[in-house]
């Protein structure tokens, strides 16, 4: 907190947040982000961000961007409050919990997650928030774990908002939270936008969304403008998504409805080209997650000699329910999706691979199941 105060008011040199105790990561980031070399006076934080490339680029965030994000969040949620820090403070989601606390003049309550997220600690931690408006930020895997514990679930339901980011949440998790009265707010954003900047599909005040290069009406690559956008990357790639001043051109595809509500369809590089048509995983996952036998799921593409790519699903089976077959899945999806989008291969898994603070790792799934997969229980069409 003290370190953040120094960079937010411009007194101290910019910071690169790193995982505590991870010397290998510290050395990598210190070298690749050129710590100690000249950098712009307006920079407060260089937040490591690699996306799926593995190469740290470093989003350069100004004090103004961080503060604008914190202020817009409190405005959307109904006012300043006290925050529970349950995410790593070297990720932008955790950093913003601290920035919001500073701007609100409150002291956050920190959970010890060094050994993992222990839901048994949630009731005590939330009770320590005291009176007034109370908030936290979680990822879907944390919320799913909390829903298995009645006391943790009840404690979360006492909060004024639970920001949920890190990627789309499985529908059973969202429905379980709603049934329990947990006030979930789904967020979309990244380090490049000082954290979540779209809440439940609606941009925060001052944030502008536009769609570029859409093949279908209302659909295209998401570009984000406004005061929360970073100055650029410490190590800009080519092409540079910050080449238009004040805008960040994401790698995500989205839809905007007539009311201006954004639906994120997924990353451009996740699109599956099958039989000459394009299938985005997110809409298929949304429908598949409603199947009564599906607790969690992921959809991805694998090379196919005939189709170019075939649509593949990995499914975590809900407790106490028989494993679905590929025929079950295809029949279920046929009522809501075109047959092209229905998976032609199914794998039953114990859990889905994730990276960072909980983002689904489709690359790991593609590598795991290329050339026929490595598990019994896979079905081919």
C-alpha positions, -999 to 999 in steps of 0.1 A, spaced: 0 0 0 28 24 9 46 16 -24 14 23 -43 10 57 -26 44 67 -37 38 59 -74 2 72 -75 13 107 -63 43 107 -86 70 108 -59 85 74 -66 99 56 -96 75 32 -114 70 -3 -100 69 -37 -117 48 -60 -95 62 -95 -92 51 -127 -73 66 -127 -38 94 -152 -33 96 -162 -70 132 -154 -78 130 -169 -113 100 -148 -123 116 -117 -107 148 -122 -127 128 -127 -159 107 -96 -154 136 -74 -143 155 -83 -174 127 -84 -200 109 -52 -188 143 -34 -185 140 -24 -149 163 5 -141 163 19 -177 147 52 -187 109 52 -188 83 80 -191 77 102 -161 39 96 -163 42 58 -156 32 44 -122 32 7 -128 45 -16 -155 22 -46 -151 35 -78 -168 13 -91 -194 21 -119 -219 -13 -130 -231 -7 -164 -248 27 -155 -262 47 -161 -231 68 -130 -237 63 -102 -211 53 -70 -227 44 -48 -197 13 -25 -197 25 10 -187 -2 24 -165 -4 60 -153 -16 72 -119 -45 88 -138 -56 55 -154 -54 36 -121 -74 62 -102 -99 66 -130 -106 29 -129 -110 29 -91 -133 59 -91 -155 45 -119 -158 12 -101 -170 28 -69 -194 49 -89 -209 18 -106 -211 -2 -74 -228 25 -53 -200 42 -34 -167 38 -17 -163 7 5 -140 -17 22 -124 -44 1 -114 -80 7 -82 -89 -11 -84 -125 -21 -64 -123 -54 -26 -120 -58 -15 -84 -54 9 -87 -84 -20 -92 -108 -40 -62 -120 -72 -74 -103 -54 -75 -69 -36 -43 -75 -69 -25 -82 -84 -38 -49 -55 -19 -32 -59 12 -54 -96 13 -47 -89 10 -10 -65 39 -11 -89 61 -30 -117 52 -6 -96 58 25 -102 23 38 -79 -6 48 -84 -38 29 -86 -72 46 -61 -96 31 -66 -133 28 -35 -155 29 -36 -173 -4 1 -183 -5 -10 -219 -1 -42 -216 -21 -77 -202 -16 -91 -215 17 -129 -210 17 -130 -218 54 -113 -184 60 -139 -164 41 -165 -159 69 -139 -145 93 -122 -124 67 -156 -109 56 -166 -102 92 -134 -82 95 -146 -58 68 -168 -42 94 -198 -20 85 -205 1 55 -203 -11 19 -182 -42 14 -167 -56 -17 -144 -83 -31 -130 -95 -64 -128 -132 -73 -122 -155 -102 -147 -183 -112 -126 -211 -97 -127 -194 -63 -164 -187 -64 -171 -223 -75 -151 -235 -45 -169 -212 -21 -203 -224 -33 -194 -259 -20 -192 -244 16 -225 -232 31 -207 -208 55 -185 -193 28 -215 -189 5 -235 -172 32 -206 -148 39 -203 -138 3 -240 -132 1 -236 -105 28 -213 -84 5 -225 -55 -16 -207 -68 -47 -185 -96 -58 -165 -87 -89 -159 -118 -110 -132 -117 -137 -104 -137 -152 -125 -150 -180 -161 -163 -185 -176 -182 -156 -193 -215 -160 -231 -210 -161 -237 -235 -131 -214 -212 -110 -233 -181 -120 -266 -198 -114 -255 -212 -80 -243 -177 -69 -276 -161 -80 -296 -188 -61 -275 -181 -30 -281 -143 -32 -244 -135 -40 -243 -102 -58 -220 -111 -86 -208 -85 -111 -192 -100 -142 -162 -79 -153 -142 -77 -186 -109 -60 -189 -72 -66 -187 -39 -51 -174 -40 -29 -205 -72 -12 -193 -62 -10 -156 -84 -40 -148 -121 -46 -154 -136 -17 -174 -169 -34 -185 -193 -46 -158 -221 -69 -168 -216 -59 -204 -219 -22 -197 -187 0 -200 -178 20 -169 -183 57 -171 -158 73 -194 -150 40 -212 -158 36 -248 -162 4 -267 -161 0 -305 -159 -31 -328 -135 -32 -357 -135 -55 -388 -166 -74 -381 -178 -98 -407 -213 -99 -393 -235 -69 -382 -227 -59 -347 -197 -82 -344 -160 -74 -345 -127 -71 -327 -131 -52 -294 -113 -19 -291 -114 0 -258 -109 37 -253 -110 61 -223 -91 72 -193 -83 37 -179 -63 27 -210 -26 22 -206 0 44 -223 12 14 -242 36 -15 -237 71 -14 -224 80 -40 -251 55 -32 -279 48 -60 -304 43 -55 -342 15 -47 -349 11 -26 -318 -25 -26 -303 -18 8 -289 -10 24 -323 -41 47 -321 -37 72 -292 -61 66 -264 -72 32 -276 -63 -4 -269 -72 -29 -297 -78 -62 -280 -75 -97 -294 -111 -104 -285 -142 -106 -306 -175 -92 -294 -210 -83 -301 -228 -50 -292 -265 -50 -290 -287 -19 -297 -284 -8 -261 -246 -9 -263 -243 -40 -241 -211 -60 -249 -210 -98 -252 -174 -112 -255 -173 -141 -279 -137 -151 -273 -102 -144 -286 -96 -140 -323 -70 -169 -322 -95 -192 -305 -119 -191 -335 -123 -225 -351 -124 -227 -389 -143 -259 -396 -157 -269 -430 -153 -233 -443 -173 -218 -414 -161 -201 -382 -172 -213 -348 -164 -192 -317 -160 -214 -285 -177 -191 -261 -213 -194 -274 -209 -232 -276 -196 -233 -240 -225 -211 -228 -251 -236 -242 -231 -267 -233 -227 -255 -197 -265 -257 -193 -265 -295 -198 -274 -311 -165 -243 -334 -167 -218 -306 -172 -201 -289 -143 -175 -271 -164 -165 -272 -201 -142 -259 -227 -145 -259 -265 -115 -257 -288 -103 -267 -323 -80 -295 -334 -66 -301 -369 -87 -322 -392 -78 -336 -426 -113 -331 -440 -126 -301 -422 -95 -281 -416 -104 -281 -379 -129 -300 -359 -148 -287 -329 -138 -305 -297 -152 -303 -261 -136 -311 -228 -162 -316 -200 -160 -319 -163 -189 -340 -152 -213 -328 -125 -213 -348 -93 -237 -377 -90 -245 -377 -127 -236 -402 -154 -210 -392 -180 -226 -377 -211 -217 -393 -245 -208 -373 -276 -243 -382 -290 -259 -368 -259 -240 -335 -262 -247 -332 -299 -284 -339 -295 -286 -314 -266 -269 -286 -286 -289 -293 -318 -319 -275 -302 -300 -242 -299 -269 -242 -323 -261 -250 -359 -248 -285 -364 -215 -270 -375 -209 -257 -339 -216 -291 -323 -185 -309 -310 -172 -338 -331 -150 -351 -303 -156 -352 -265 -132 -357 -237 -141 -362 -201 -116 -346 -177 -113 -341 -140 -105 -304 -143 -97 -278 -169 -62 -263 -172 -60 -227 -162 -32 -201 -160 -26 -169 -142 -55 -161 -119 -78 -186 -135 -80 -181 -172 -89 -211 -192 -58 -225 -211 -71 -237 -244 -36 -241 -257 -29 -267 -231 -60 -285 -241 -51 -285 -278 -16 -298 -270 -30 -325 -247 -56 -339 -271 -38 -335 -304 -34 -367 -323 -62 -385 -305 -57 -374 -270 -43 -392 -240 -73 -403 -219 -99 -430 -221 -134 -416 -222 -128 -396 -254 -154 -400 -281 -150 -392 -318 -176 -384 -344 
